[in-house]
Amino acid sequence: MGLRNWGLDKVTGYVGRKTEGYKTKAGGVGLFLLGIVGIMGHIWPDVGLPVQEWDIIVGEFAGGLAAFGIGAKVEKVKAAVAENTEITKATVTPSLEQSVEPEKWNGKIPGQFP
């Protein structure tokens, strides 16, 4: 039982990391489509679609748009972090040729009069 859970955790964790940002977009699209189905239920009540309250339908639309926007932001931030990491590594790690010798101490405390 424990080994099966460990393997399942590894697989779902891998899939979750690879689809970061897309899961949020998919959830947003799903909520948006639920709002559309709710409106269709009001337009055609005899089809068998669920009839929802209007405030729930509006909430599904708003939640879907918000989640879709957050998913897009996650992808943009991830791309910006990857780009900045490469730039930072190149600028922060100086080569040994550029090492600067520290100044020698002249025996005075900073701010001390001559």
N, C-alpha and C positions, 0 to 999 in steps of 0.2 A: 504494500500500500504506500509506504513512504517513498520508494524508488519511483513508482508511477507518478506520484505527486511532484517529485523533484523534476522528472523529465517533462511533465506537463508545464511546470513553472518555467523551465528553461525555454521551451518552445514558445509559449505565450509571451514571455518576456522578450524574446528575439523578435517575434512578429510585432509586438508593441513598439519596440524601439525603431524598427524599420518603417513603420507607418505613422510615425509621430507627425501630427499636423493633419494628416489625411483622415484619421479617425474623427477628429473634431469637425472637419468639413463634411464627412459622411453623416455624422449626427445632425449637423445643421441642415443638410439637404433633407434628411429624413423628417425632421420637425417641420420644415417648410412644406413638404409633401403631405404631412398629416393635416396641416392647415388647409391645403387645397382639397383634400378628401372631405374635410369637415364642411367646406363651402359646397362641394358637390352633393353632400348629404342633404343640405338645405334646399338645393335647387331641384334634385331628383329624389324625393323621399321614398319612392316606390322601388328603387333599385336595390335597396338593402344596405346602403352605406350607413355608417353610424352618424346619427344626428347629434351634434355637439352644441353647447352654448356658444354664443358669439364671443364672449370674453376668453373662452378657452381657445377658440380658433385664432383670435388676435394674438394671444400669448404664444401659441405655437409658431405663428409667423415671426413674431419678434424674437423668440428664442432661437429659431432656425437661422435668422439673419445674423444674430449676435454670434452664435457658435461658428457659422461659416466665416465670419470676419476674424474671429480669434484663431481659427485654423490657418487662415492665410497669414496672419501675423506671426504665428509660430514658425512657419516656413521661412519668412523673411528674416526673423531674428536668428534662426539657426544658420542661414547662409551668411549673415553679417558676422556672426561669431566665428565661423570657420575662416572667413576672409581676414578678419582682424587678428586671429591667432597666428596666421602665417606671417603677417606683417610684423606683429609684435615679436615673434621669435627671431626674426631677422634683425630688428633694430635693438633689441635688448641684449642679445648675446654678441658682444664685441669680439673681434679676433684678438689673438695674443699680441699681434704687432701693434695694436692700438692701445695697449695698456699704458696708463699714465702713472708716473711715479708720484707719490704723495709729497707735498711740500714739507721741507724740513722745519722743525720747530725752532723759532728764533729765541726761545727762552722767555718770552713775554706772554702774559695772559691777555686775551683779546679785550680791548677796552682800557688797558693799562697805559698810563702816561709814560712817555719816554724818559 
